[in-house]
Amino acid sequence: TFKIMKTLNNIFHYIIGFSFLHAIGNLTDWNEFDNYSKALAVPILSIIIGIAIGFGIEAIQDLIVKKGFDNTDIARTTIGAFFGGLTAVLFPNLDLFMWISLGVSASLIIMELVIILNKK
């Protein structure tokens, strides 16, 4: 059971990073950047913001559970964010998809918080 939960937790980091960066890129119209900016700025922004989101998730978990930072979870969130930013540029204006993926991420975050708080 622990191995399954850890695998799901790992997948959740990818999904959360993806959905947040896809939403940021979609809502701020990254697809309208010139080609140079798309090639250079989008990956850099995606990685920087992904690291910040991953670090934030780990900081919140450390505050609540005192489990310490997992750098691989930060990396997973960053990888998901990278692909979310890319998707916002390559497939612009997928508003319904954006809202669904944000809803899935919000549900995952709430579910994990409930599990964590029930363990306390």
RAFENLIN-V778346 format. One record per residue. N is the residue number from 1. SS is DSSP state (H for helix, E for strand, C for the rest). OMEGA is omega as a letter, one per 20 degrees, with the letter a starting at -180 (none if undefined). D_LAST is the distance of its C-alpha to the last C-alpha in whole Angstrom. Layout:
BEGIN
n=N ss=SS omega=OMEGA d_last=D_LAST
n=N ss=SS omega=OMEGA d_last=D_LAST
END
This chain:
BEGIN
n=1 ss=C omega=a d_last=19
n=2 ss=H omega=a d_last=17
n=3 ss=H omega=r d_last=20
n=4 ss=H omega=r d_last=21
n=5 ss=H omega=r d_last=17
n=6 ss=H omega=r d_last=18
n=7 ss=H omega=r d_last=22
n=8 ss=H omega=r d_last=20
n=9 ss=H omega=r d_last=18
n=10 ss=H omega=r d_last=21
n=11 ss=H omega=a d_last=24
n=12 ss=H omega=r d_last=21
n=13 ss=H omega=r d_last=22
n=14 ss=H omega=a d_last=26
n=15 ss=H omega=a d_last=26
n=16 ss=H omega=r d_last=24
n=17 ss=H omega=r d_last=26
n=18 ss=H omega=a d_last=29
n=19 ss=H omega=a d_last=29
n=20 ss=H omega=a d_last=28
n=21 ss=H omega=r d_last=31
n=22 ss=H omega=r d_last=33
n=23 ss=H omega=r d_last=33
n=24 ss=H omega=a d_last=33
n=25 ss=H omega=a d_last=37
n=26 ss=H omega=a d_last=38
n=27 ss=H omega=r d_last=37
n=28 ss=C omega=r d_last=39
n=29 ss=C omega=r d_last=42
n=30 ss=H omega=r d_last=41
n=31 ss=H omega=r d_last=44
n=32 ss=H omega=r d_last=47
n=33 ss=C omega=r d_last=47
n=34 ss=C omega=a d_last=50
n=35 ss=H omega=r d_last=50
n=36 ss=H omega=r d_last=49
n=37 ss=H omega=r d_last=46
n=38 ss=H omega=a d_last=45
n=39 ss=H omega=a d_last=45
n=40 ss=H omega=a d_last=44
n=41 ss=H omega=a d_last=42
n=42 ss=H omega=r d_last=40
n=43 ss=H omega=a d_last=38
n=44 ss=H omega=r d_last=38
n=45 ss=H omega=a d_last=36
n=46 ss=H omega=a d_last=34
n=47 ss=H omega=a d_last=33
n=48 ss=H omega=r d_last=32
n=49 ss=H omega=r d_last=30
n=50 ss=H omega=r d_last=28
n=51 ss=H omega=a d_last=28
n=52 ss=H omega=r d_last=26
n=53 ss=H omega=r d_last=24
n=54 ss=H omega=r d_last=23
n=55 ss=H omega=r d_last=22
n=56 ss=H omega=r d_last=21
n=57 ss=H omega=a d_last=18
n=58 ss=H omega=r d_last=17
n=59 ss=H omega=r d_last=17
n=60 ss=H omega=r d_last=15
n=61 ss=H omega=r d_last=12
n=62 ss=H omega=r d_last=13
n=63 ss=H omega=a d_last=12
n=64 ss=H omega=a d_last=9
n=65 ss=H omega=a d_last=8
n=66 ss=C omega=a d_last=11
n=67 ss=C omega=a d_last=12
n=68 ss=C omega=a d_last=16
n=69 ss=C omega=r d_last=18
n=70 ss=C omega=a d_last=20
n=71 ss=H omega=r d_last=23
n=72 ss=H omega=r d_last=24
n=73 ss=H omega=r d_last=22
n=74 ss=H omega=r d_last=24
n=75 ss=H omega=r d_last=27
n=76 ss=H omega=r d_last=26
n=77 ss=H omega=a d_last=25
n=78 ss=H omega=r d_last=28
n=79 ss=H omega=r d_last=30
n=80 ss=H omega=r d_last=29
n=81 ss=H omega=r d_last=30
n=82 ss=H omega=a d_last=34
n=83 ss=H omega=r d_last=34
n=84 ss=H omega=r d_last=33
n=85 ss=H omega=r d_last=36
n=86 ss=H omega=a d_last=38
n=87 ss=H omega=r d_last=38
n=88 ss=H omega=a d_last=38
n=89 ss=H omega=a d_last=42
n=90 ss=H omega=a d_last=43
n=91 ss=C omega=a d_last=42
n=92 ss=C omega=r d_last=42
n=93 ss=C omega=r d_last=41
n=94 ss=C omega=a d_last=39
n=95 ss=H omega=a d_last=38
n=96 ss=H omega=r d_last=36
n=97 ss=H omega=r d_last=35
n=98 ss=H omega=a d_last=33
n=99 ss=H omega=r d_last=32
n=100 ss=H omega=a d_last=31
n=101 ss=H omega=r d_last=29
n=102 ss=H omega=r d_last=27
n=103 ss=H omega=r d_last=26
n=104 ss=H omega=r d_last=25
n=105 ss=H omega=r d_last=23
n=106 ss=H omega=r d_last=21
n=107 ss=H omega=r d_last=20
n=108 ss=H omega=r d_last=19
n=109 ss=H omega=r d_last=17
n=110 ss=H omega=r d_last=16
n=111 ss=H omega=a d_last=15
n=112 ss=H omega=r d_last=13
n=113 ss=H omega=r d_last=11
n=114 ss=H omega=r d_last=10
n=115 ss=H omega=a d_last=9
n=116 ss=H omega=a d_last=7
n=117 ss=H omega=r d_last=5
n=118 ss=H omega=r d_last=5
n=119 ss=H omega=a d_last=4
n=120 ss=C omega=none d_last=0
END
